[in-house]
Amino acid sequence: MSNTKFHPCPVCSLPVKHFMRYPHEVCNDCYGKACDDQGRKLDFYTCSRKEGSEENVFEIGFGATLIESKEEYKSNICYIEAVKCWADEARFGGIVIEAMIDDC
């Protein structure tokens, strides 16, 4: 028997593997529906780049682009079926999107 815990996706209620660090994470299906406040679909990414000639300087960053226009999207806030969410780089890489739910 597995001890894996799940929580309901805050958008569609499908089960999502629960991580204490991301208690309001959305499911994979909803992740693909992320858009800006005008309904334009978003593509999130993480990147690292090496700069400097004598020193090895690495910058790790999170970003997003509007899928249709390829314009840079300069916010972590996104919407999935009218639910306001926050997208960011996950602790060990990748992207995590969580519903912005007030825990109080």
Sequence and secondary structure as in RCSB ss.txt:
>XXXX:A:sequence
MSNTKFHPCPVCSLPVKHFMRYPHEVCNDCYGKACDDQGRKLDFYTCSRKEGSEENVFEIGFGATLIESKEEYKS
NICYIEAVKCWADEARFGGIVIEAMIDDC
>XXXX:A:secstr
     EEE TTT  EEE  TT TTB  HHHHTT B TTS BEEEEEEEEEE SSS EEEEEEEEEETTT  EE  
SEEEETTEEEEEEE TTSSEEEEE     
